[in-house]
Amino acid sequence: MSDVEHQNRLAWDAYGRHHLERGTPLPEVDRITWGPAADGPGDAVLGEVRGLRVLDIGCGPGRHAAHLARTRGARVDGVDASPGQIERARARYPDVPGLRLLHADAVEHLAASAPYDVIYSLSTFHFLDPRRLLPALAAGLAPGGRLCFTVLHTNSAGHGPASTVAPRPETLRPAGGRDLTVHMWVLTPETWEELLVRYGLRVRDVTVLDTPESDNHASYRFFQAHRPARITARPRRARPPVAHAAVGVGAVLLGPRGLLLGRHRLGTRELPGGTVEPGESLREAVVRELREETGLLADPDDVRLLGMFLDRVGDVVRVTFGALVTRWRGEPADQPGESIGDWRWWPLDALPPDLFECSARILTAWRPGLPIDHTPAHFTPLTDPPAQPAAYPAP
């Protein structure tokens, strides 16, 4: 727990003891009111909770937890880090069936408890560091479990949310008591959702909850989320990674007249090939590049991957996959707009000089006995090359 969260705990304990000593009356609730107005979402958003394990994080005086236990038949644990608030709750609800009131840090409680079917919180999450809370929530929810919570979006003075995950000071003003300073993580809905997704949760809906008073700018956001019932895979973030690698393919075609090589406009002799485009497989990339550069047609099923070369050009990691094309249709010809042309068949015992280094590596991986020198690169074989060539044009 951070120093900021510890200060929040002390402030809320002072708040709870103030109301405990003052005997502040609180009416019973007949529904959960998620925001500052009574017309917001009620209990229905939690779904059917009868017999389910439910956790109320930051239960305060325990009214909503007691309501769900008494009227909805849920087995509710109300957890609060403030001993003053828990003392208030226990004094008011000493023997409600299905209700437990626990003085504990929410994260520590989740780590020690069995998973819950439903977890909810009314305006408490923003007092806890989400980078500490949300991993515990994701682990503390049963697969398929539901999560509902409200967080501050704009305070009464109109100070709105931030996209930086950092706390800011806010003031509590208990009736008849002195002001208390707390620190809150007031984040944009997009930032909350990014954090939830990062820790394995999925957002179903976000509802705006504004104060009804025209001179009060306070606004909240009500999140409905869940833990997927199945184990899921996800990207690290919505933004694409910083580009630092290039992936390409090179194709070996050996026919009755020899090996197919073209001349690049920069002078090197090369196998047909090029860069793998987004969304295509390696075999599809080989077929596309072969068609675009030479006009030859092939099927992905007739492409056999040989292996992967890994080297570095400046700050870019270059990944090159070698492939053997076993069948194709047509005759090679220069194609408009392509950087490689002058396609010719070369006998294996009379290959030209000035091979492009990636092509040279592919050829020596395919036929280790070829007299070709090239710069080294890390090679990982994918299949065993055939002992004898089976590469002839289809009729």
N, C-alpha and C positions, 0 to 999 in steps of 0.2 A: 504494500500500500504506500502511495506517495505521500509526501508532506501535505500536499494540497488536499488529498482525500482525507487525511487525518484531521486537518483543520475543519473540513466540512463536517466530519463526525462530531467534533467538539461543539460546533455551532448548532447542529441539530439536537445534540443532547441538551444544550442550554435551552433551546426552543421547547423541547419536550418537557423539561423540568419546570419551565416557566408556566406552561399551561397546566401541568399536573398540580403545582402549588396554587395556581389561580382557580383551578376547578372549572376551566373553560368548558361550557356545555357544547356538545356536538350532537346533532340529530342523527337518528339512524338513517341508513340509506336503503332504498328499495330497488336500486339499479346502480350500476357503475357509471359514474359521470367522468368521462375521460378528460374533458377540457374545462375551460372556465364557464361555459354555458351549459344549461341543463338539457339542451336539445341535441347534444352530441350523440355518438354511438353508445349503445347500452351494453348489456350482458351478451346479447346475441352474437357479437363478433367473436366471442370466445368459443362458440360452438357448444355442443353438448359436453358438459363437464361432470355429470353424475358419475361418481365412483372413480373419477380420474385424479391423478396426483397433480396438484396445482400449486404454483409458487407465486407469492406476492412479494416482489422485491421492493423494500422501502415501505413496509405496510403501515408505518406510523401508528395511529391509535387503533388500527385493526378493523375499521368499519367494513371495508369492502371484502376483506378476507372472511369476516364473520358472516356477511351477507351471502357469499357464495357457498359457504359450508351449510348454513341454515336453510336456505331456500332453493339451492341448486344441487345439493347433495354431493358437493365436491369434497375431496380430502385436501385441505388447504394448509400449507405452511406459510405463515406470515413472518418474514425476516426483516429485521431492521438493525442497523449498526448502532443506533442510539439507545442506551439503556433507559433513558427517560421516556422515549416513545414506547418501548416495549412494556415498561411499567404501567403506562397509561392504558395500553391495550389489554394487558392481563387483568388489571383492576376492573375493566369494563366487561371483558368476556372471559370469565374464569373457567367456564365449563361448557363451551359450545362443542357438541359432537362433531368430529372430523376436523377441528381447528387446532393447530399448534402455533404458538407464538414464540419466536426464537430470537434471542439477541445474538447476532452474528454478522460478520462481514459477508456480503452476498457472494463474492468470489470464493472465499474460503468455504462457505456453506455448499456451494455448487460442487466444489472439488471433493467434498466428503459425502455427498448425498447421492442416492440413486436417481436416475434420470426422471425428469418431470414430463407429463403429457402437455401441460400448458404452463407458460410463464408469462406474467404480466407485471406491469409497473405503471403507476400514475406519477408522472413528473419526478422521477427519481434517477433515471439513467443519466441525465445530464450532470449529476453530481459525482459520477464515477468515471474514471479514465476508460474510454471505450476500448482502448488497446489492451486493457487488463480484463474488462468485463466481458466483451463479446466472445473471446475464445472460451471462457468459462461457460457462457450461455450456450454456445454451439455444442459443447460437450455435455452440458447439463440437460439439454432437451432430448427426449427420446426421438428416434427416427420418425418423421411425420408429425412431430410435436409443433404446437403453435406458440407464437410469441407476439404479444401486443404491448405497446408502450407509447407514452406521450413524452415529448421533449419540448423545451422552449425553443421558439423560432425567433421571436422579436420580443424584447422586454417592454414594460409599460412606457418607457421613454422613447421607444422607437428604435433602439439599438438592435440591429439585425444579426443574422448568423454569419459565421466565417467558414471558409473552406480549409483553414489550417486547424489541425487537431491539437488544440491547446486550450486550457481553461482561461476564463476571465472572471473578474470579481463581480458579484451581484449582491444586493442587500435584501435581507429578510427583515420585515417589520412586524413582529408579533404584537398583537393588541395589548396595550398596557405595559409593554416591555421595551427594552432598549434595542436598537438596531443591531443586527448580526451580519457579518460579512461572510459570504460563502463564495466558492469558486465553481463555475459551471462550464461544461463543454457545450457551447451553443453553436451547432454546426448546421450547414446547409443540408437539405434533404438528400442531395446528391452525394455529399460526403458521408452521411449516415449510411446510405445504401451501399456505397463503395466499401465501407468498413464491414457491413453485415455480410456482403458477398465474399469479402476477403476471408472471413472466418467461417464460411460454409453455410450461411443462412440465405434465404431467398425472400425478397420483399413482394408481397401480394398487392398492397395498397397503401397509399399515404393520404391522409385526410387533413384538411386545414381546419383548425379550431380557433376561432377568434373570440375575443372578449366582446360582450354585447354593448358595453359602454363606449360611446363615441369618443370620449376623451382619454380612453385607455388603449394604447397601441399593442398591448400584449397579445401574442399569437403563438399557438402551439401546433405541433404536427403529431398526428396519431399514426403510428406505423403498425401494420399487420404483416407479420413475416412467419416463416416456418422453416423447420429443418427438413430437407428432402427425405422421403422415406427410403430412397435408395442412395447408395454412395455415389457421389457425383465427382466429375473432373471439371476443372474450370481454368480459365486463364488467370494470370497473376493480376492483370488490370485490364481496363477497357482499351487503353491506348496501346498501339502497337509498340513493340520493343525498338530501341534504337538500332538502326541497321548497322551491322558490323561484319556480315558474312555474305558471301555469294555462293549459290549452289548451281552447278552446271552438270551437263551430261556430254559424253562423247561416245559415238557409235562406231563399232568395228563392222564393216561389210566386206567380206571376202568372197569374190566370185571367180569364175574360170579365168578371168584376165588379171586377177590380182586383188590388191587392197585399194579401197576407194579413199582418195585424198583430194582435198581442194587447196587452193592458194588464197590466203587472206590478203586483203589489200595492203597490209603491213609487211607482207613478204613471207610469212611462215606457212608451211604446209600443215594441214589439219584434217582430222577426222570430222565428219558431220557432227554437229552438236551445238550447244548453246546454253542459255540460262533457263532454269526451271521456273515456270510462271506460277503465280499463286493459284492454288486449287487443283493442280494437276499432279498426277503420280509421275514417278521417274520414267516408267515405261511410256506413258503418254507424252512426256516431254521429248523422249527420243523420237517417237513417231512424228510429232509435230515439227521438230527441228529438221528431221530428214526430209519431210515434205516441203517445208519452207525454203531450205537451202539447196536441195537437189532436184525436187520434183518427184522423188521416189515415194512410193506408197507402201506402208507396212502396217501390220496389226500389233497392238501391244502384247498379244499372246506369243508373238514371234520375237520378242525382245528378252534376252537373258542378261540379267545384271551380273557383272563380274566382281565389282568391289568399289570401295570408296577411298579416295585420296584426300588428305588433309594437309594444306600448307598455308602460307601467309604471304600476302602481297601488301606491303605497307601496313596499314592498320586494319586491313580486311582479312578475315579468315576465308580461305577459298576451299570449298568442298566440291570435288569432282567425282562423278560416278561414271565408271566405264560400263559399256553394254555391248553385247554381241547380238546383231540382228541376223536371224537365221533364214528369213524369207522376206522378199520384197517384190514390188512390181514396177516396171518401167525402166527407163534409162536415165542416168544422171545428166542434168543440164543446168547451166547457170540460170539463176532466178533473179528477176528485177528487184533492185533495192537491197540485195543481200551483200554482206561484206566479204563473203567467200565465194569463189567461182573457179573456173578452169579445172573442173572435176575430171580426174583421170584415174585409171586402174593401174596400180604399181605392183610389179612382182615383189614378193617378200624378200627375194635375194638382191633386189635392186631398188630399195627405197630411197627417196630423195633426201638431201640434207635439209637443215633448217626446219626440223619438225617443231611444232608448237609443244612446249614442255608438257602440258596436260595430255596431249595426244600421245607423246612419247611414253609417258608413264602408263597409260592405258594399254598401249601395244606391248610393253615389256611385261605387264601383269598378265596379259592374254597369252603371249608367247615369250617366256623368259629367255629363250635362246636367241632372240633377235639382237643383232649388234647395234644397239641404240644406247647412247649415253644421255643422261638427263640429270637435273638437280633432284635431290632426294625429297620425298614427301612421305607422311605416314599413310600406310595402306592397310585397309581392312577388307579381306576377301568376303564376298557374299555367296558365291557359288564356285564350284570347281569348273574351270574352263574345259571344254571337250578336248579329248586327245587329238582328234582329227576335225578339220573344219567341216561344218555342215551348212555352209552359207552359200547358197546359189540362188539366182533369181527364180521366182516362181514362173511357170509358163503362163 
